[in-house]
Amino acid sequence: MTTASSAIDPWPLLRNRDLGCQRAIRLVVHGRSGGVVPESLLELQQALQQRRQAPVQLEVLTADSPPVCPEQASWLVPLLLWPGSHARADVPEIKSRMQREGADVELLPFLGSWPCWWVLVAEALQPFAAEGSVLVHHPLSSEEADRFLLELSDRMGLPLLSFDHWSDYRKRHPEAHPLMLALAPNRMTEALSEAGSIPPLLDLALIRQGLIDLLAALP
């Protein structure tokens, strides 16, 4: 994949709008229990802020309170892989709350809906793919999610499996090799580490740098 710093502009439609000066970014992340933020997400925030020379905030869904809105206009970027309730309900509410607080905020689609993201993930996972590889994802339950997963499986060229079905699947397919699709460490990546799964996606250098490049290229 070519990075966002290449000649290919990853945000051509945004570039055609009059947005004024470079915006701040608020990244919506899931976090762990009690609002704990994995180190990989903190490092992403710091690297992106250094690249853009503009504020980069984390809104942690498991935290008790959100950060104060930046003074300048901002992008609201959901770093969420799946079209679950967080992307469909929580993120629009975050935007509404920020607007009620007087913020000038523009919402981007959730990360998992970006075609360039999955191109990047496919390239990074290629060295790990082997016979019996299966992509394991967070449990989802909606018709919209089912369609999303079918299209993603076709795009990635590998079967997708919900984490809550992994144990039964492994009993029927002892040769199965899980590739966990999760940005940062969570209980699922920890559970699958014993089965030889890959690290969380942001621990892979190609993905981490590619995501920084994409976000740094925002106006």
MARKOL-107168 format. One line per 8 residues: number of its first residue (from 1); their letters; for each residue x, y, z of N, C-alpha, C, CB. Coordinates in steps of 0.1 Angstrom, whole numbers, always signed. Each point is the difference from the previous one (the first is absolute). Glycine has a CB too. Layout:
N
NUM	A	X/Y/Z/X/Y/Z/X/Y/Z/X/Y/Z; ...
This chain:
219
1	MTTASSAI	+8/-12/+0/-8/+12/+0/+9/+12/+0/-18/-12/+12; +14/+22/-20/+7/+13/+1/-5/+8/+12/+3/+0/-25; +6/+7/+32/-4/+7/+12/-7/+13/-4/+19/-11/+13; -25/+17/-2/-7/+13/-3/+10/+11/-3/-18/-8/+15; +31/+6/-13/+9/+10/-4/+4/+0/-14/+8/-1/+23; -13/-9/-31/+3/-2/-14/-8/+10/-8/+6/-24/+4; -4/+22/-18/-7/+9/-9/-15/-2/+0/+21/+1/-14; -26/-13/+19/-14/-3/+0/-6/+7/+12/+3/-22/-12
9	DPWPLLRN	-13/+31/+10/-6/+7/+11/-11/-9/+6/+5/+23/-10; -4/-27/+23/-11/-9/+5/-13/+7/+4/+19/-14/+9; -19/+28/-10/-12/+7/+4/-3/+11/-11/+6/-3/+25; -8/-2/-37/-3/+10/-11/-12/+9/+2/+12/-16/-15; -23/+9/+20/-12/+8/+2/+1/+10/+11/-13/-19/-8; +20/+16/+18/+2/+9/+11/+9/+12/-5/-3/-18/+17; +12/+15/-25/+10/+10/-5/-7/+10/-9/+18/-17/+1; -30/+14/-6/-7/+9/-9/-9/+10/+8/+0/-17/-18
17	RDLGCQRA	+0/+15/+31/-9/+9/+9/+8/+10/+6/-15/-19/+4; +9/+31/-1/+7/+11/+7/-1/-3/+15/-5/+16/-19; +16/-21/+24/+0/-4/+15/+9/+10/+8/-4/-24/-7; +10/+33/+0/+8/+10/+8/+13/-7/+5/-20/+12/+7; +25/-8/+5/+12/-6/+5/-1/-14/+4/+6/+23/+8; +5/-30/-6/+0/-14/+3/-7/-2/+13/+22/-3/-11; -30/-7/+11/-9/-3/+11/+7/-9/+11/-20/+2/-16; +14/-1/+28/+3/-10/+10/-6/-13/-3/+2/+19/+17
25	IRLVVHGR	+2/-29/-11/-6/-14/-2/-4/-6/+14/+14/-3/-21; -26/-2/+21/-4/-8/+12/-2/-14/-5/-11/+20/+12; +19/-29/-6/-1/-14/-4/-9/-7/+10/+23/+0/-10; -34/-7/+6/-8/-7/+8/+5/-15/+1/-20/+15/-6; +23/-19/+18/+6/-13/+2/-8/-8/+11/+23/+8/-7; -22/-21/+7/-8/-7/+10/+6/+0/+14/-8/-15/-19; +21/+13/+20/+6/+0/+13/-3/-13/+7/-1/+24/+1; +7/-26/+10/-2/-12/+9/-8/+4/+12/+21/-10/-8
33	SGGVVPES	-24/+1/+16/-9/+2/+12/+6/+12/+8/-7/-24/+0; -2/+33/+5/+4/+11/+8/+7/+11/-8/+3/-15/+18; -4/+15/-32/+5/+10/-8/+15/-1/-2/-17/+14/+8; +23/-25/-5/+15/-2/-3/+2/+0/-15/+3/-13/+22; +7/+20/-26/+4/+1/-14/+12/-8/-3/-11/+23/-2; +11/-33/-7/+12/-8/-3/+11/+9/-5/-14/-19/-5; +26/+16/+8/+12/+7/-4/+1/+3/-15/+12/-9/+20; -16/+0/-28/+0/+1/-14/-8/+12/-5/+4/-24/-3
41	LLELQQAL	-16/+26/+9/-8/+11/-3/+6/+14/+4/-20/-15/+1; +26/+15/+11/+6/+12/+5/+12/+4/-9/-7/-6/+23; +14/-4/-28/+12/+3/-9/-5/+5/-13/+13/-18/+11; -25/+12/-16/-6/+5/-12/-4/+15/+1/-8/-23/-5; +2/+26/+16/-4/+14/+3/+12/+9/+0/-20/-8/+13; +30/+5/-6/+12/+8/+1/+7/+2/-13/+3/-7/+23; -2/-4/-31/+7/+1/-13/-8/+9/-10/+10/-23/+4; -23/+21/-3/-9/+8/-9/+1/+15/+3/-15/-21/-3
49	QQRRQAPV	+14/+24/+16/+1/+14/+4/+13/+6/-4/-16/-5/+19; +26/-2/-17/+14/+5/-4/+0/+3/-16/+11/-12/+20; -17/+3/-27/+0/+1/-15/-8/+12/-4/+3/-25/-3; -15/+27/+9/-9/+10/-5/+2/+13/+6/-16/-17/-3; +23/+18/+15/+2/+12/+7/-13/+7/+3/+22/+3/-11; -32/-12/+15/-14/+5/+4/-5/-10/+10/-4/+10/-23; -5/-6/+31/-5/-9/+11/-6/-13/-5/-4/+20/+14; +8/-31/-7/-6/-13/-3/-5/-5/+14/+15/-5/-21
57	QLEVLTAD	-28/+2/+22/-6/-4/+12/-5/-15/-1/-7/+24/+5; +6/-30/+6/-6/-13/+1/-14/+1/+8/+23/-12/-1; -33/+7/-6/-13/-1/+8/-1/-15/+2/-11/+20/-11; +11/-24/+24/+0/-15/+3/-14/-4/+5/+25/+2/+6; -31/-11/-14/-14/-4/+3/-2/-6/+14/-2/-4/-24; +13/-1/+30/-2/-6/+13/+4/+9/+11/+5/-22/-10; -1/+35/+7/+4/+9/+10/-12/+7/+6/+22/+4/-12; -21/+2/+23/-11/+7/+7/-3/+13/-6/+6/-12/+21
65	SPPVCPEQ	+4/+19/-26/-3/+14/-5/+8/+2/-13/-5/+8/+23; +0/+0/-32/+7/+3/-13/+10/+12/+2/-19/-8/-13; +29/+9/+4/+9/+12/+1/-8/+13/-4/+19/-15/-6; -13/+26/+10/-6/+13/-3/+2/+2/-15/+5/+9/+23; -16/-3/-29/+1/+3/-15/+11/+9/-3/-24/-4/-2; +32/+2/-9/+10/+9/-4/-6/+13/-4/+15/-19/-7; -7/+30/+7/-5/+13/-4/-2/+1/-15/+12/+10/+19; -3/-17/-27/-1/+0/-14/-10/-11/-5/+23/+9/-2
73	ASWLVPLL	-27/-8/-11/-8/-10/-6/+7/-13/+0/-11/+17/-14; +3/-28/+14/+6/-13/+2/-7/-11/-9/+7/+6/+23; +1/-16/-26/-6/-12/-6/-3/-10/+12/+13/+3/-22; -24/-10/+21/-4/-11/+9/+2/-13/-8/-17/+15/+13; +27/-23/-9/+4/-12/-7/-2/-12/+8/+17/+14/-13; -27/-22/+10/-2/-13/+8/+10/-10/-4/-25/+5/+2; +34/-9/+7/+10/-10/-3/-7/-14/+4/+20/+16/+4; -31/-19/-11/-8/-12/+3/+0/-8/-13/-15/+12/+18
81	LWPGSHAR	+16/-25/-16/+1/-9/-12/-13/-5/-5/+22/-6/+8; -33/+7/+1/-12/-7/-3/-12/+9/+0/+10/-21/+9; -20/+18/-17/-13/+8/+1/-9/-4/+11/+2/+3/-25; +3/-3/+37/-8/-4/+12/-6/+12/+6/+15/-19/+4; -20/+17/+8/-7/+11/+7/+8/+12/+3/-14/-17/+10; +27/+15/-8/+9/+12/+3/+0/+9/-13/+14/-14/+16; -12/+8/-27/+1/+8/-13/-14/+6/-3/+19/-15/-8; -29/+7/+10/-14/+4/-4/-7/+10/+10/-1/-22/-13
89	ADVPEIKS	+4/+20/+25/-7/+8/+10/+9/+10/+9/-17/-19/+1; +28/+13/+4/+8/+8/+9/+8/+11/-7/+3/-20/+14; +2/+17/-26/+7/+11/-7/-8/+12/-4/+15/-18/-8; -27/+15/+2/-9/+12/-3/-3/+8/+13/-9/-13/-20; +7/+6/+31/-3/+7/+12/+12/+9/+5/-16/-18/+6; +28/+13/-8/+12/+7/+3/+0/+13/-9/+13/-21/+7; -15/+20/-19/-1/+12/-9/-10/+10/+5/+7/-14/-20; -19/+9/+23/-11/+9/+5/+4/+7/+13/-17/-15/-11
97	RMQREGAD	+24/+7/+20/+4/+7/+12/+11/+10/-2/-5/-21/+12; +14/+19/-21/+10/+10/-3/-6/+12/-6/+17/-18/-3; -27/+16/-6/-7/+12/-6/-7/+8/+11/-2/-13/-22; -5/+6/+31/-7/+7/+11/+10/+8/+8/-17/-18/+1; +29/+13/+0/+11/+8/+7/+6/+11/-8/+4/-21/+13; -9/+23/-25/+4/+11/-9/+12/-4/-9/-7/+15/+18; +10/-28/-19/+11/-4/-9/-4/+0/-14/+10/-13/+18; +0/+17/-27/-1/-2/-14/+6/-13/-4/+1/+25/-4
105	VELLPFLG	-9/-35/+2/+5/-14/-1/-6/-7/-13/+3/-1/+25; +6/-6/-32/-4/-7/-12/+3/-15/+3/+5/+19/-16; -16/-28/+14/+1/-14/+2/+5/-7/-12/-18/+2/+18; +28/-11/-17/+4/-9/-11/-6/-14/+3/+22/+13/-3; -24/-21/-8/-5/-13/+2/+10/-8/+9/-11/+1/-23; +6/-12/+29/+8/-8/+9/+11/-7/-8/-19/-4/+15; +30/+1/-9/+12/-5/-6/-2/-12/-9/+13/+9/+19; -21/-18/-14/-3/-13/-7/-7/+2/-13/+0/-11/+21
113	SWPCWWVL	-5/+23/-24/-7/+2/-13/+9/+6/-10/-21/+4/+13; +34/-1/-10/+9/+6/-9/+7/-12/-8/+4/+20/+16; -7/-20/-30/+7/-10/-8/+15/+0/+1/-19/+2/-15; +25/+10/+16/+15/+1/+1/+5/-7/+13/-1/+21/-13; -7/-21/+24/+4/-7/+12/+1/-15/-2/-11/+18/+13; +2/-24/-20/+0/-14/-1/+11/-4/-11/-24/-2/+6; +27/+10/-15/+12/-2/-9/+12/-1/+9/-11/+12/-20; +12/-3/+29/+12/+1/+9/+1/-13/+9/-1/+25/-1
121	VAEALQPF	-11/-29/+6/+0/-11/+9/+3/-13/-8/-17/+11/+15; +12/-12/-27/+2/-12/-8/+15/-1/-3/-23/+1/-10; +29/+10/+7/+15/-1/-3/+8/-4/+12/-3/+18/-17; -1/-12/+29/+7/-3/+12/-2/-15/+5/-2/+24/+6; -10/-29/-9/-2/-14/+5/+5/-11/-10/-20/+9/+11; +23/-5/-23/+5/-10/-10/+11/-9/+6/-7/+16/-18; +17/-11/+24/+11/-9/+5/-5/-10/+11/+16/+18/-5; -27/-15/+11/-5/-9/+11/-11/-10/-5/+4/+19/+16
129	AAEGSVLV	-9/-17/-28/-10/-9/-5/+6/-13/-3/-13/+19/-9; +5/-30/+12/+5/-13/-3/-13/-9/-2/+22/+3/+14; -20/-15/-18/-11/-10/-1/-7/-1/+13/+12/-13/-18; -25/+15/+17/-8/-1/+13/-2/+14/+6/+8/-23/+3; -3/+34/-8/-1/+13/+6/-15/+4/-1/+24/+6/-6; -28/+0/+17/-14/+6/+1/+1/+13/+7/-11/-23/+0; +4/+33/-5/+0/+13/+6/-11/+0/+11/+8/+11/-21; -4/-7/+33/-9/-1/+12/-4/+15/+3/+10/-22/+9
137	HHPLSSEE	-23/+24/-7/-4/+14/+3/-9/+1/+12/+1/+4/-24; -3/+8/+29/-9/+3/+11/-14/-5/-3/+14/+20/+7; -21/-26/+2/-14/-5/-3/-9/+12/-4/+3/-19/+17; -11/+16/-27/-9/+10/-5/-14/-6/-3/+19/+13/-11; -29/-6/+12/-14/-6/-2/-9/+10/-6/+4/-14/+20; -3/+15/-33/-10/+8/-8/+1/-4/-15/+2/+19/+17; -12/-16/-24/+0/-3/-15/+11/+8/-6/-25/-6/+0; +26/+19/+4/+10/+9/-6/+14/-6/+2/-15/+20/+4
145	ADRFLLEL	+17/-25/+8/+13/-6/+4/+3/-12/-9/-2/+9/+24; -8/-18/-25/+1/-12/-8/+5/+3/-15/-18/-11/+14; +11/+21/-20/+4/+4/-13/+14/+6/+0/-24/+5/-6; +28/+3/+16/+13/+5/+1/+11/-11/+0/-10/+21/+12; +7/-31/-4/+10/-11/+2/+1/-8/-13/-6/-1/+25; -5/-2/-32/+1/-7/-12/+8/+7/-10/-22/-10/+4; +20/+23/-6/+8/+8/-9/+15/+0/+4/-20/+14/-5; +22/-13/+18/+14/+1/+5/+7/-14/-2/-6/+17/+17
153	SDRMGLPL	-1/-28/-15/+6/-13/-3/+4/-1/-14/-14/-10/+18; +5/+15/-27/+4/-1/-15/+12/+9/-3/-24/-4/-5; +24/+16/+11/+11/+9/-2/+14/-6/+5/-16/+19/+2; +16/-25/+10/+12/-5/+6/+4/-14/-5/-6/+13/+20; -4/-20/-26/+3/-13/-6/+2/-11/+11/+11/+11/-19; -17/-9/+31/+1/-9/+11/-13/-1/+7/+24/+5/+3; -28/-16/+3/-12/-1/+8/+1/+9/+13/-4/-23/-9; -8/+28/+13/-1/+8/+12/-8/-8/+10/+2/+22/-13
161	LSFDHWSD	+2/-21/+26/-6/-7/+10/-2/+9/+13/+10/-22/-9; -22/+22/+14/-2/+7/+13/+8/-6/+11/-23/+7/-8; +28/+1/+17/+8/-5/+11/-8/-10/+9/+13/+21/+0; -26/-19/+2/-7/-9/+8/-3/-13/-6/-11/+20/+10; +15/-22/-23/-1/-13/-6/+13/-7/-2/-20/+8/-12; +31/-1/+17/+13/-6/-2/+3/-13/+6/+8/+23/-1; -12/-25/+14/+2/-12/+7/-6/-12/-7/+1/+13/+21; -13/-12/-25/-7/-11/-7/+7/-2/-14/-22/+5/+12
169	YRKRHPEA	+25/+5/-19/+7/-1/-13/+13/-7/+1/-11/+21/-7; +19/-18/+18/+13/-6/+2/-1/-15/+2/+8/+22/+9; -19/-26/-2/-2/-14/+3/-3/-8/-13/-9/+6/+22; +2/+0/-32/-3/-6/-12/+12/+1/-10/-24/+5/+4; +32/+6/-2/+11/+2/-9/+13/+3/+8/-16/+10/-18; +22/-21/+23/+11/+2/+9/+12/+6/-6/-7/-19/+12; +8/+19/-26/+11/+7/-7/-3/+15/-2/+5/-22/-11; -16/+27/+15/-3/+14/-2/+10/+9/+6/-24/-6/+0
177	HPLMLALA	+27/+17/-7/+9/+10/+4/-7/+14/+1/+20/-13/-11; -22/+18/+23/-8/+12/+1/+9/+13/-2/-15/-12/+16; +8/+21/-24/+6/+13/-2/-10/+10/+6/+13/-7/-21; -10/+12/+33/-10/+8/+7/+1/+15/-5/+3/-14/+20; -15/+19/-24/-1/+13/-5/-5/+9/+11/-6/-8/-23; +16/+14/+30/-2/+9/+11/+11/+11/-1/-11/-18/+15; +8/+30/-13/+10/+11/-1/+10/-1/+12/-17/+14/-11; +12/-16/+23/+9/+1/+12/-3/-12/+9/+0/+25/-2
185	PNRMTEAL	+8/-28/+12/-2/-11/+8/-13/+0/+7/+24/-1/+4; -31/-11/-3/-12/-1/+7/-1/-15/+5/-12/+19/-13; +0/-22/+19/-1/-14/+5/+1/-10/-11/-14/+9/+19; +9/-5/-31/+0/-10/-11/+14/-2/-5/-23/+7/-6; +31/+3/+4/+13/-2/-5/+9/-8/+10/-2/+22/-13; -1/-19/+26/+7/-8/+10/-4/-15/+0/+2/+21/+14; -15/-23/-16/-4/-14/+0/+5/-8/-12/-21/+8/+12; +22/-1/-23/+5/-6/-12/+15/-1/-2/-21/+8/-10
193	SEAGSIPP	+28/-1/+19/+15/+0/-1/+5/-14/+2/+1/+24/+8; -7/-32/+1/+4/-13/+3/-2/-9/-12/-5/+3/+24; -4/+1/-33/-3/-8/-12/+9/+4/-12/-24/-3/+8; +33/+12/-5/+9/+4/-11/-5/+12/-8/+9/-23/+0; -18/+30/+4/-5/+11/-7/+10/+11/-2/-23/-5/+8; +21/+14/-18/+9/+12/-2/-2/+10/+12/-1/-4/-25; +10/+13/+27/-2/+10/+9/-11/+9/-4/+24/+0/+6; -29/+9/+3/-9/+10/-4/+5/+8/-12/-9/+2/+23
201	LLDLALIR	+0/+3/-32/+4/+6/-12/+9/+12/+1/-21/-7/-9; +19/+15/+19/+9/+12/+2/+14/-4/+5/-20/+14/+5; +22/-26/-1/+14/-5/+3/+8/-4/-13/-9/-8/+22; +2/+8/-33/+7/-3/-13/+4/+13/-6/-13/-21/-3; +26/+22/+1/+6/+13/-5/-6/+6/-12/+21/-8/+10; -24/-1/-20/-6/+4/-13/-14/+7/+3/+13/-18/-12; -21/+12/+20/-13/+5/+3/+1/+13/+8/-10/-23/-1; +18/+23/+11/+1/+12/+9/+5/+12/-8/+5/-15/+19
209	QGLIDLLA	+5/+13/-28/+5/+11/-8/-10/+4/-10/+23/-7/+4; -30/-2/-10/-9/+2/-11/-12/+8/+6/+7/-20/-12; -12/+17/+24/-11/+7/+6/+4/+14/+4/-9/-21/+8; +21/+23/-3/+5/+13/+3/+1/+9/-13/+14/-9/+19; -9/+3/-30/+0/+7/-13/-13/+4/-4/+20/-12/-6; -30/+4/+7/-14/+3/-5/-6/+11/+9/-3/-23/-8; +5/+23/+21/-6/+10/+8/+8/+13/-1/-8/-18/+16; +21/+17/-18/+8/+12/-1/-4/+8/-13/+19/-11/+13
217	ALP	-24/+4/-23/-3/+6/-13/-13/+7/+1/+13/-17/-12; -21/+16/+22/-13/+8/+1/+3/+15/+0/-10/-19/+13; +2/+27/-19/+2/+14/-1/+1/+6/+14/-12/+1/-22
